[in-house]
């Protein structure tokens, strides 16, 4: 898998964290750099760690399913992307969080925004990718996108957060289609 594809996977995965970061930025009355750094670091670290867990699980089972792994990758990315789009469309209004930088809240938000990365890690294992480069790219991109989301959250609010999550879902579905086409026709 080339750098551009990994980059777009990372951007797609980061859209959940970006949408949540916008909401977090919206809920913090006076955004402070240390709070933004704490939240962005947490999101980036979890987005980097979860694919590793998925990759190890996928490596264990990949021997048994090599013949149809591209279908699994396509299915996982399509389900994740569709879920992101569905959640963004059906979201009624912004959820407000008292203090998103609180350790408990931040842990739960970090897990919630990185579940998709776990499934992508499984996909990476099926595709026999070295996990180091994608994990670093995913973590760094999520960190920067989350930091930006937090800092502009006051101005954008939920209006754009939903659109970014839809965009991320579309990107993940598109990458799933690309993987499927590459394995079926090349």
C-alpha positions in Angstrom: 0.0 0.0 0.0 1.4 3.4 -1.0 1.9 6.5 1.1 -1.0 8.3 -0.5 -3.5 5.5 0.4 -2.2 5.3 3.9 -2.5 9.1 4.2 -6.1 9.0 3.1 -6.9 6.2 5.4 -5.4 8.2 8.3 -7.4 11.3 7.3 -10.6 9.2 7.1 -10.0 7.7 10.5 -9.1 11.1 11.9 -12.5 12.5 10.9 -14.2 11.0 13.9 -11.7 12.5 16.2 -11.9 15.8 14.3 -15.7 15.9 14.7 -15.4 15.1 18.4 -12.6 17.7 18.7 -14.8 20.4 17.2 -17.5 19.5 19.7 -14.9 19.5 22.6 -13.6 22.9 21.4 -17.2 24.1 21.3 -17.8 23.0 24.9 -14.6 24.4 26.4 -15.4 28.0 27.3 -11.9 29.3 27.0 -9.8 26.9 25.0 -6.3 26.6 26.6 -3.4 25.2 24.6 -2.6 22.5 27.3 -6.2 21.2 27.1 -6.1 21.1 23.3 -2.7 19.4 23.5 -3.9 16.8 26.1 -7.0 15.9 24.0 -5.2 15.8 20.7 -2.4 13.7 22.1 -4.9 11.2 23.6 -6.8 11.0 20.3 -3.6 10.5 18.3 -2.1 7.9 20.7 -5.3 5.8 20.7 -5.6 6.1 16.9 -2.0 4.8 16.7 -2.4 2.0 19.3 -5.7 0.5 18.2 -4.5 -0.6 14.7 -1.6 -2.4 16.3 -4.1 -4.5 18.4 -6.2 -5.1 15.2 -3.1 -6.0 13.2 -2.0 -8.6 15.7 -5.5 -10.1 15.8 -5.6 -10.1 12.0 -2.1 -11.7 11.7 -3.3 -14.6 13.8 -6.3 -15.3 11.5 -4.9 -14.2 8.1 -3.5 -17.6 7.3 -7.0 -19.0 7.3 -8.6 -16.3 5.1 -5.9 -15.1 2.6 -8.1 -16.1 -0.4 -10.8 -13.6 0.5 -9.0 -11.0 2.6 -9.7 -8.2 0.1 -13.4 -8.8 0.5 -13.0 -8.5 4.3 -11.0 -5.3 3.9 -13.6 -3.9 1.6 -16.4 -5.0 4.0 -14.8 -3.6 7.1 -13.9 -0.2 5.5 -17.4 0.0 4.0 -19.1 -0.8 7.3 -17.0 1.7 9.2 -17.5 4.4 6.6 -21.2 3.7 6.4 -21.5 3.9 10.1 -19.7 7.2 10.2 -22.0 8.6 7.6 -25.1 7.2 9.3 -24.1 8.6 12.7 -23.4 12.0 11.2 -26.7 12.1 9.4 -28.8 10.9 12.3 -27.1 13.1 14.9 -29.8 15.3 16.3 -27.7 18.0 18.0 -24.3 18.5 19.5 -23.7 16.6 22.7 -22.2 18.8 25.3 -19.6 17.5 27.6 -18.7 19.2 30.8 -15.0 18.9 30.6 -13.6 16.8 27.7 -10.1 17.0 29.1 -11.2 15.1 32.3 -9.2 11.8 32.3 -12.3 9.5 32.4 -14.1 11.5 29.7 -11.0 11.8 27.6 -10.3 8.0 27.9 -13.9 7.2 26.8 -13.8 9.7 23.9 -10.4 8.3 22.8 -11.6 4.7 22.8 -14.8 5.7 21.0 -13.0 7.6 18.2 -10.4 4.9 17.7 -12.6 1.7 17.4 -12.5 2.2 13.6 -8.7 2.2 13.7 -8.9 -1.3 15.4 -10.8 -2.6 12.4 -8.4 -0.9 10.0 -5.5 -2.6 11.8 -7.2 -6.0 11.1 -7.4 -4.9 7.4 -3.7 -4.0 7.4 -2.9 -7.5 8.6 -5.0 -9.1 5.9 -3.1 -7.0 3.3 0.2 -8.1 4.9 1.3 -4.6 5.6 4.2 -3.6 7.9 2.3 -1.8 10.7 4.9 0.7 11.8 4.5 3.3 9.0 0.7 3.4 8.9 0.5 3.6 12.7 2.9 6.6 12.8 1.0 8.3 10.0 -2.4 7.7 11.5 -1.3 8.9 15.0 0.4 12.1 13.7 -2.4 13.0 11.4 -5.0 12.4 14.1 -3.0 14.5 16.5 -2.8 17.5 14.1 -6.4 17.2 12.9 -7.7 17.0 16.4 -5.6 20.0 17.6 -7.0 22.0 14.7 -10.5 20.8 15.4 -10.2 21.9 19.1 -8.8 25.3 18.2 -11.5 26.1 15.7 -14.4 24.4 17.5 -15.7 27.6 18.9 -16.2 29.1 15.5 -17.5 26.0 13.6 -19.5 24.1 16.1 -21.5 21.0 15.1 -22.6 22.4 11.7 -19.3 21.4 10.0 -18.5 18.5 12.4 -21.2 16.4 10.8 -19.9 17.2 7.3 -16.4 16.2 8.2 -17.6 12.9 9.6 -19.5 12.2 6.4 -16.4 13.1 4.4 -14.3 10.6 6.5 -16.9 7.9 5.9 -16.9 8.5 2.1 -13.0 8.3 2.1 -13.0 5.0 4.0 -15.6 3.5 1.6 -13.6 4.7 -1.4 -10.4 3.1 -0.1 -12.3 -0.2 0.5 -13.5 -0.1 -3.1 -9.9 0.7 -4.3 -8.5 -2.4 -2.4 -11.2 -4.6 -3.8 -10.6 -3.4 -7.4 -6.8 -3.8 -7.0 -7.2 -7.4 -5.8 -9.8 -8.5 -8.3 -8.3 -6.9 -11.5 -4.6 -6.5 -10.9 
